[in-house]
Amino acid sequence: MTSTGDTGWWSSLPRDRVVRIHGATERELAESVNPLPSGAPAIVFFAVDPTTKNRAADLVAAVVTELENAAVDSVPLWLTEFDHHAGPSTLERRAARATAVRLAADTTHFSPYVGTLADAAVAGRPPRRTAFALETRAAGSARMLASAQQRTTTALVLVVPAEVDAGVVGTAAEWLCSNAGTAMWVTGDGASNMDRFPSVAVRAPAVPGGVSTVLDRFRPLSYPPIAGHPHPASDPEKRLYRALDVHDWATGREHNRSIRLGELTRPFTVDVLWRTEKVVVEIDGNEHRAADRFAEDRVRDNQLQTHGYMVLRFTNAQVIDDPQRAVATIREAVSSRRSKGDPR
């Protein structure tokens, strides 16, 4: 089979059973859903560890733990009353739990589990793994990730290396599909060994060398950012967001927004954008140090500058270690553009 339709490679894939997908690399799949298109489910990638033991239960536990961690990171996206500046006091934790339980009461979410996720987010620690059955954690975290991205369903893409036991991965995938309620799509070099599942051909645009996808930035669980928000799994993005959020001059900014520089060019996502002032802020992880990635960054910076944008780049360490210094540099750039009136 071949996926068709203008809405993307995910559009014709089944969401009620496990299938193998081929025809595009996992990096191409990941980049094509960044930012996540409106018609797609909440798409999450999990890179199976090549050294994973020959037990499906171990793989299931690893996947569910990472889904749960991502659900905790995403609490500010679905708990609108979440206070970024609140401390992990008992009072704040109780308030977050009570709010989450109240909001979940009129939904299909399991209120006690939602309250536990909110409590863990405020406390800054993982939830207690033994408090709920594995099935409850799998389904609950998948539903919360979908809600955080304003979707109704979640699709999990397992990236399987060639050296992993196909039977182990297949059994784990079937359990997750049945108990987490997620679509299960398997890809990677090891997917060809899993002939117990039907194979579907998909297409996605090629990813130029040096481009950093979410699979390069986040492991083992990866997912695209949500337009308008810092990436839940990126501590530097969240740190900069909080540092900017207390300043009136920083209003009007957009996080993880798409820019298209021309009719024939492919849009790409930038970390922080002041659209009117044409100021772009990028936060670079270690993957940006590679020669091809550095060259790609310069090409994109040149394209942005040619179209009138000012580009500021900071490393993860610069934002984490001294966010106020980064804020001061950004303020100078934004203020300079505003004082000139016309950013062009």
C-alpha positions as CSV (number, residue, x, y, z in Angstrom):
1,M,0.0,0.0,0.0
2,T,1.0,3.6,-0.5
3,S,-0.2,6.5,1.6
4,T,-2.0,9.2,-0.3
5,G,-3.7,12.5,0.3
6,D,-2.6,16.1,0.7
7,T,-2.6,16.0,4.5
8,G,0.6,14.1,4.9
9,W,2.1,10.6,5.2
10,W,0.2,9.9,8.4
11,S,-3.3,10.4,6.8
12,S,-4.0,6.9,5.5
13,L,-2.2,4.9,8.1
14,P,-4.4,2.8,10.4
15,R,-4.8,3.9,14.0
16,D,-6.2,0.6,15.4
17,R,-3.4,-1.9,14.7
18,V,0.4,-2.2,14.2
19,V,1.9,-1.5,10.8
20,R,5.3,-1.2,9.3
21,I,6.1,2.0,7.3
22,H,8.8,2.3,4.7
23,G,9.7,4.7,1.9
24,A,11.0,7.5,4.1
25,T,13.6,7.7,6.9
26,E,12.6,8.3,10.5
27,R,14.3,11.7,10.3
28,E,12.3,12.7,7.2
29,L,9.1,11.6,9.0
30,A,10.0,13.6,12.1
31,E,11.0,16.8,10.2
32,S,7.8,16.7,8.0
33,V,5.6,17.0,11.2
34,N,7.6,19.9,12.6
35,P,5.5,21.9,13.4
36,L,2.8,19.4,13.9
37,P,0.2,19.8,11.0
38,S,-3.4,20.5,12.0
39,G,-4.7,17.2,10.6
40,A,-2.2,14.9,12.2
41,P,-2.5,13.0,15.5
42,A,-0.1,13.8,18.3
43,I,2.9,12.0,16.8
44,V,5.6,10.7,19.1
45,F,8.8,8.8,18.2
46,F,10.5,6.3,20.4
47,A,14.0,5.1,19.5
48,V,14.4,1.5,20.6
49,D,17.7,0.9,22.4
50,P,19.9,-1.5,20.3
51,T,20.9,-3.2,23.6
52,T,17.4,-3.8,24.8
53,K,16.9,-7.1,26.5
54,N,15.0,-9.9,25.0
55,R,11.9,-9.1,27.0
56,A,8.9,-7.3,25.6
57,A,7.9,-6.3,29.2
58,D,11.1,-4.3,29.5
59,L,10.5,-2.4,26.3
60,V,6.9,-1.7,27.2
61,A,8.0,-0.3,30.6
62,A,10.6,1.9,29.0
63,V,8.2,3.3,26.5
64,V,5.5,4.0,29.1
65,T,8.0,5.7,31.4
66,E,9.0,8.0,28.7
67,L,5.4,8.7,27.6
68,E,4.7,9.6,31.3
69,N,7.7,11.8,31.6
70,A,6.6,13.7,28.4
71,A,3.1,14.0,29.8
72,V,4.5,15.6,33.0
73,D,6.6,18.0,30.9
74,S,3.5,18.9,29.0
75,V,1.4,19.8,32.0
76,P,1.6,23.6,31.4
77,L,0.1,23.1,27.9
78,W,-3.1,21.4,29.1
79,L,-3.3,22.8,32.7
80,T,-4.0,26.4,31.8
81,E,-3.9,27.5,35.4
82,F,-0.4,26.1,35.9
83,D,1.9,28.7,37.4
84,H,5.4,28.7,35.8
85,H,6.8,30.7,38.7
86,A,5.2,28.6,41.5
87,G,7.5,26.8,43.9
88,P,7.3,23.1,44.7
89,S,5.6,23.7,48.1
90,T,3.0,21.3,49.4
91,L,0.3,24.0,49.0
92,E,1.2,24.6,45.3
93,R,1.3,20.9,44.7
94,R,-2.2,20.4,46.2
95,A,-3.6,23.3,44.3
96,A,-2.2,21.9,41.0
97,R,-3.6,18.4,41.8
98,A,-7.0,19.8,42.7
99,T,-7.2,21.9,39.6
100,A,-6.2,19.0,37.3
101,V,-8.7,16.7,38.9
102,R,-11.5,19.3,38.5
103,L,-10.6,19.9,34.8
104,A,-10.5,16.2,34.1
105,A,-13.8,15.5,35.7
106,D,-15.8,16.4,32.6
107,T,-13.5,14.5,30.2
108,T,-12.5,10.9,29.4
109,H,-9.3,11.3,31.5
110,F,-8.9,9.4,34.7
111,S,-8.9,12.2,37.3
112,P,-6.6,10.6,40.0
113,Y,-3.9,9.9,37.4
114,V,-4.2,13.4,35.9
115,G,-3.8,14.8,39.4
116,T,-0.7,12.8,39.9
117,L,0.8,14.1,36.7
118,A,0.1,17.7,37.8
119,D,1.6,17.1,41.2
120,A,4.8,15.7,39.7
121,A,5.1,18.7,37.3
122,V,4.9,21.2,40.2
123,A,7.2,19.1,42.4
124,G,9.7,18.8,39.6
125,R,10.1,15.1,39.8
126,P,8.8,12.0,38.1
127,P,5.4,10.6,39.3
128,R,5.5,7.5,41.6
129,R,5.6,4.6,39.1
130,T,3.9,2.1,41.4
131,A,0.8,4.2,42.1
132,F,-1.1,3.0,39.0
133,A,-1.3,-0.1,36.9
134,L,0.9,-0.1,33.8
135,E,-2.2,-0.1,31.6
136,T,-3.5,3.0,33.3
137,R,-0.2,4.8,32.9
138,A,0.1,3.9,29.2
139,A,-3.4,5.0,28.3
140,G,-3.4,8.0,30.6
141,S,-0.1,9.5,29.5
142,A,-1.0,9.0,25.8
143,R,-4.3,10.8,26.3
144,M,-2.6,13.6,28.1
145,L,-0.1,14.1,25.3
146,A,-2.9,14.3,22.8
147,S,-4.7,16.8,24.9
148,A,-1.6,18.9,25.3
149,Q,-1.3,19.2,21.5
150,Q,-5.0,19.7,21.2
151,R,-5.5,16.4,19.4
152,T,-7.9,13.5,20.1
153,T,-5.4,10.7,19.5
154,T,-1.7,9.8,19.8
155,A,0.4,7.9,17.3
156,L,3.6,6.2,18.4
157,V,6.3,5.6,15.9
158,L,8.8,2.9,17.0
159,V,12.2,3.4,15.4
160,V,13.7,-0.1,15.4
161,P,17.4,-0.8,14.8
162,A,18.4,-3.9,12.8
163,E,20.0,-5.7,15.7
164,V,16.9,-5.8,18.0
165,D,14.9,-8.9,18.3
166,A,11.9,-8.4,16.0
167,G,9.7,-10.7,18.1
168,V,10.3,-8.6,21.2
169,V,9.5,-5.4,19.5
170,G,6.4,-6.8,17.8
171,T,4.9,-8.1,21.1
172,A,5.6,-4.8,22.8
173,A,4.0,-2.9,19.9
174,E,0.9,-5.0,20.1
175,W,0.6,-4.5,23.8
176,L,0.9,-0.7,23.5
177,C,-1.6,-0.5,20.6
178,S,-4.1,-2.5,22.7
179,N,-3.5,-0.9,26.1
180,A,-2.3,2.6,25.4
181,G,-4.9,3.2,22.7
182,T,-2.3,4.6,20.4
183,A,-1.7,4.1,16.7
184,M,1.5,2.0,16.4
185,W,3.7,2.5,13.4
186,V,7.1,0.8,13.1
187,T,10.0,2.0,11.1
188,G,13.8,1.8,11.0
189,D,16.2,-0.8,9.7
190,G,14.7,-3.5,12.0
191,A,11.2,-3.0,10.7
192,S,11.8,-5.2,7.7
193,N,12.2,-8.2,10.0
194,M,8.7,-7.7,11.4
195,D,6.8,-9.4,8.7
196,R,3.9,-10.3,11.1
197,F,2.6,-6.8,10.4
198,P,1.4,-5.3,7.1
199,S,3.8,-2.9,5.4
200,V,2.7,0.6,4.1
201,A,4.8,2.8,1.9
202,V,4.9,6.5,2.8
203,R,6.5,9.6,1.4
204,A,8.1,12.6,3.1
205,P,10.3,15.4,1.9
206,A,14.1,14.8,2.1
207,V,16.0,16.3,5.0
208,P,19.1,18.2,3.9
209,G,22.3,17.2,5.5
210,G,23.0,19.0,8.7
211,V,19.4,19.8,9.6
212,S,18.7,19.0,13.2
213,T,15.4,17.2,13.7
214,V,13.6,16.5,17.0
215,L,15.1,12.9,16.7
216,D,18.5,14.5,17.0
217,R,17.6,16.7,19.9
218,F,15.6,14.4,22.1
219,R,16.1,10.7,22.9
220,P,14.7,8.2,23.3
221,L,11.3,9.9,23.1
222,S,10.9,12.7,20.5
223,Y,8.0,14.8,19.4
224,P,7.6,18.1,17.5
225,P,7.1,21.3,19.4
226,I,3.7,22.9,19.8
227,A,3.4,26.2,17.9
228,G,3.4,29.1,20.3
229,H,5.1,27.3,23.2
230,P,8.6,26.3,24.3
231,H,9.3,22.6,23.7
232,P,8.2,20.7,26.8
233,A,11.3,18.6,26.7
234,S,13.8,21.5,26.3
235,D,15.0,23.0,29.6
236,P,16.8,25.9,27.8
237,E,13.6,26.8,25.9
238,K,11.5,26.7,29.0
239,R,14.2,28.7,31.0
240,L,14.3,31.4,28.3
241,Y,10.5,31.5,28.2
242,R,10.2,32.1,31.9
243,A,13.0,34.7,31.8
244,L,11.3,36.7,29.1
245,D,7.8,36.3,30.5
246,V,8.4,38.7,33.3
247,H,9.3,41.6,31.0
248,D,6.7,43.8,29.3
249,W,9.0,44.6,26.4
250,A,9.1,40.9,25.5
251,T,5.4,40.8,24.6
252,G,4.5,40.0,21.0
253,R,7.0,37.2,20.8
254,E,6.1,33.7,19.4
255,H,7.8,30.4,20.4
256,N,8.4,27.6,17.9
257,R,6.7,29.4,15.0
258,S,7.0,28.6,11.3
259,I,8.6,31.0,8.8
260,R,8.3,30.8,5.0
261,L,10.7,33.1,3.2
262,G,9.3,32.6,-0.3
263,E,6.5,31.0,-2.3
264,L,8.7,28.1,-3.4
265,T,10.7,27.6,-0.1
266,R,9.8,25.1,2.6
267,P,8.8,26.7,5.9
268,F,11.0,26.1,8.9
269,T,10.6,26.5,12.6
270,V,12.5,29.0,14.8
271,D,12.7,28.9,18.6
272,V,11.6,32.5,19.3
273,L,10.3,35.1,16.9
274,W,9.3,38.7,17.1
275,R,7.5,38.9,13.8
276,T,6.9,42.6,13.5
277,E,10.5,43.5,14.6
278,K,11.9,40.6,12.5
279,V,14.1,39.3,15.4
280,V,14.8,35.5,15.6
281,V,16.3,33.8,18.6
282,E,17.8,30.3,18.2
283,I,19.0,28.1,21.0
284,D,21.6,25.6,19.9
285,G,22.3,22.2,21.5
286,N,25.5,20.1,21.0
287,E,24.3,18.8,17.7
288,H,24.9,22.2,16.2
289,R,28.6,21.8,16.7
290,A,28.9,19.3,13.9
291,A,30.5,20.8,10.8
292,D,27.6,20.1,8.5
293,R,25.0,21.4,11.0
294,F,27.1,24.5,11.6
295,A,27.2,25.1,7.8
296,E,23.5,24.6,7.5
297,D,22.9,27.1,10.3
298,R,24.9,29.7,8.5
299,V,23.0,29.1,5.3
300,R,19.7,29.6,7.1
301,D,20.9,32.6,9.0
302,N,22.0,34.2,5.7
303,Q,18.6,33.5,4.2
304,L,16.9,35.1,7.2
305,Q,19.2,38.1,7.1
306,T,18.6,38.6,3.4
307,H,14.9,38.9,4.2
308,G,15.5,41.5,6.8
309,Y,15.7,39.3,10.0
310,M,18.2,39.7,12.8
311,V,19.3,36.3,14.1
312,L,20.6,35.8,17.6
313,R,22.1,32.4,18.6
314,F,22.7,31.1,22.1
315,T,24.0,27.8,23.3
316,N,22.0,25.7,25.7
317,A,24.7,26.3,28.3
318,Q,24.4,30.1,27.9
319,V,20.7,30.1,28.5
320,I,20.8,27.7,31.4
321,D,23.8,29.3,33.1
322,D,23.1,32.9,32.6
323,P,19.6,33.5,31.2
324,Q,19.5,37.2,32.2
325,R,22.6,37.9,30.0
326,A,20.8,36.3,27.1
327,V,17.6,38.4,27.9
328,A,19.7,41.6,28.0
329,T,21.1,40.8,24.5
330,I,17.7,40.0,23.1
331,R,16.2,43.2,24.6
332,E,18.8,45.3,23.0
333,A,18.1,43.8,19.6
334,V,14.3,44.1,19.9
335,S,14.5,47.6,21.2
336,S,16.8,48.6,18.4
337,R,14.4,47.3,15.8
338,R,11.4,49.1,17.5
339,S,13.3,52.4,17.7
340,K,13.9,52.3,14.0
341,G,10.3,51.7,13.3
342,D,10.8,49.8,10.1
343,P,12.8,46.5,10.6
344,R,13.6,46.3,6.9
